[in-house]
Amino acid sequence: MTLKIISAEKILFEGEASSVTLPGEMGQFTVLPHHASLVSTLVSGKILYKSGTGEHSVDVAGGIADVDNDVVSVCVY
C-alpha cells in the first residue's frame, strides 16, 4: 500500500509500506493492505511503519489519517 506522511513544512515519507501503526484518538491502530476505508484523528505519539528498508517511526503531536483504496494519507503537526 502507499503511505504518505506530510506536515505543513515538508513530506516526511512517501512510498510503499506493508503496515502502518497510528496513534488514534480512540487508541492505537494498525492499517494493513486492503484495509477498509476510514478517517481518524490522531493524538500525540509515534507513527510506526514497515517499508522495504525496515521499520521506521515518526513522532507526531497530532493530526488526521485517511485510508482509502490502499492509500494511507497522514497529515501531521
TAQUIPE-V219928 format. One record per residue. N is the residue number from 1. RES is the residue in three letters. SS is DSSP state (helix for helix, strand for strand, loop for the rest). PSI is psi in degrees with one decimal (* if undefined). D_FIRST is the distance of its C-alpha to the first C-alpha in Angstrom with 2 decimals. Layout:
n=N res=RES ss=SS psi=PSI d_first=D_FIRST
n=N res=RES ss=SS psi=PSI d_first=D_FIRST
This chain:
n=1 res=MET ss=loop psi=160.8 d_first=0.00
n=2 res=THR ss=strand psi=133.0 d_first=3.78
n=3 res=LEU ss=strand psi=131.0 d_first=6.54
n=4 res=LYS ss=strand psi=119.9 d_first=10.06
n=5 res=ILE ss=strand psi=115.9 d_first=13.09
n=6 res=ILE ss=strand psi=150.0 d_first=16.33
n=7 res=SER ss=loop psi=178.7 d_first=19.97
n=8 res=ALA ss=loop psi=-25.9 d_first=23.01
n=9 res=GLU ss=loop psi=-34.6 d_first=23.92
n=10 res=LYS ss=loop psi=169.9 d_first=20.90
n=11 res=ILE ss=strand psi=119.1 d_first=17.20
n=12 res=LEU ss=strand psi=-34.4 d_first=16.58
n=13 res=PHE ss=strand psi=140.0 d_first=13.15
n=14 res=GLU ss=strand psi=117.1 d_first=10.76
n=15 res=GLY ss=strand psi=-169.2 d_first=8.31
n=16 res=GLU ss=strand psi=141.5 d_first=5.53
n=17 res=ALA ss=loop psi=146.1 d_first=5.66
n=18 res=SER ss=loop psi=-19.4 d_first=6.45
n=19 res=SER ss=strand psi=153.0 d_first=8.15
n=20 res=VAL ss=strand psi=126.9 d_first=9.67
n=21 res=THR ss=strand psi=127.2 d_first=13.33
n=22 res=LEU ss=strand psi=147.0 d_first=15.08
n=23 res=PRO ss=strand psi=82.1 d_first=18.87
n=24 res=GLY ss=strand psi=158.6 d_first=19.40
n=25 res=GLU ss=loop psi=-30.0 d_first=22.92
n=26 res=MET ss=loop psi=7.4 d_first=23.45
n=27 res=GLY ss=strand psi=164.2 d_first=22.13
n=28 res=GLN ss=strand psi=140.5 d_first=19.21
n=29 res=PHE ss=strand psi=155.2 d_first=16.16
n=30 res=THR ss=strand psi=136.7 d_first=12.94
n=31 res=VAL ss=strand psi=129.3 d_first=9.62
n=32 res=LEU ss=strand psi=165.6 d_first=7.89
n=33 res=PRO ss=loop psi=143.9 d_first=5.59
n=34 res=HIS ss=loop psi=23.8 d_first=7.91
n=35 res=HIS ss=loop psi=149.7 d_first=9.56
n=36 res=ALA ss=loop psi=152.0 d_first=12.47
n=37 res=SER ss=loop psi=142.6 d_first=12.83
n=38 res=LEU ss=strand psi=160.7 d_first=14.67
n=39 res=VAL ss=strand psi=134.5 d_first=16.31
n=40 res=SER ss=strand psi=143.6 d_first=17.84
n=41 res=THR ss=strand psi=151.4 d_first=20.21
n=42 res=LEU ss=strand psi=150.0 d_first=19.89
n=43 res=VAL ss=loop psi=177.2 d_first=22.90
n=44 res=SER ss=loop psi=133.7 d_first=23.95
n=45 res=GLY ss=strand psi=-153.9 d_first=22.15
n=46 res=LYS ss=strand psi=138.4 d_first=19.36
n=47 res=ILE ss=strand psi=123.6 d_first=15.62
n=48 res=LEU ss=strand psi=132.3 d_first=14.50
n=49 res=TYR ss=strand psi=151.6 d_first=11.27
n=50 res=LYS ss=strand psi=125.8 d_first=10.76
n=51 res=SER ss=strand psi=-175.0 d_first=9.78
n=52 res=GLY ss=loop psi=-18.7 d_first=11.67
n=53 res=THR ss=loop psi=8.1 d_first=14.69
n=54 res=GLY ss=strand psi=-159.9 d_first=15.05
n=55 res=GLU ss=strand psi=138.8 d_first=15.08
n=56 res=HIS ss=strand psi=161.4 d_first=15.62
n=57 res=SER ss=strand psi=151.4 d_first=17.04
n=58 res=VAL ss=strand psi=124.7 d_first=17.98
n=59 res=ASP ss=strand psi=134.1 d_first=21.08
n=60 res=VAL ss=strand psi=153.1 d_first=21.19
n=61 res=ALA ss=loop psi=-14.5 d_first=24.16
n=62 res=GLY ss=loop psi=-177.4 d_first=22.27
n=63 res=GLY ss=strand psi=-155.4 d_first=20.16
n=64 res=ILE ss=strand psi=144.0 d_first=17.94
n=65 res=ALA ss=strand psi=140.3 d_first=14.33
n=66 res=ASP ss=strand psi=126.6 d_first=12.89
n=67 res=VAL ss=strand psi=124.6 d_first=10.07
n=68 res=ASP ss=strand psi=127.6 d_first=10.03
n=69 res=ASN ss=loop psi=49.2 d_first=8.53
n=70 res=ASP ss=loop psi=24.2 d_first=4.82
n=71 res=VAL ss=strand psi=123.3 d_first=5.85
n=72 res=VAL ss=strand psi=111.6 d_first=7.52
n=73 res=SER ss=strand psi=124.3 d_first=10.73
n=74 res=VAL ss=strand psi=120.9 d_first=13.34
n=75 res=CYS ss=strand psi=123.1 d_first=16.92
n=76 res=VAL ss=strand psi=163.7 d_first=19.16
n=77 res=TYR ss=loop psi=* d_first=22.81
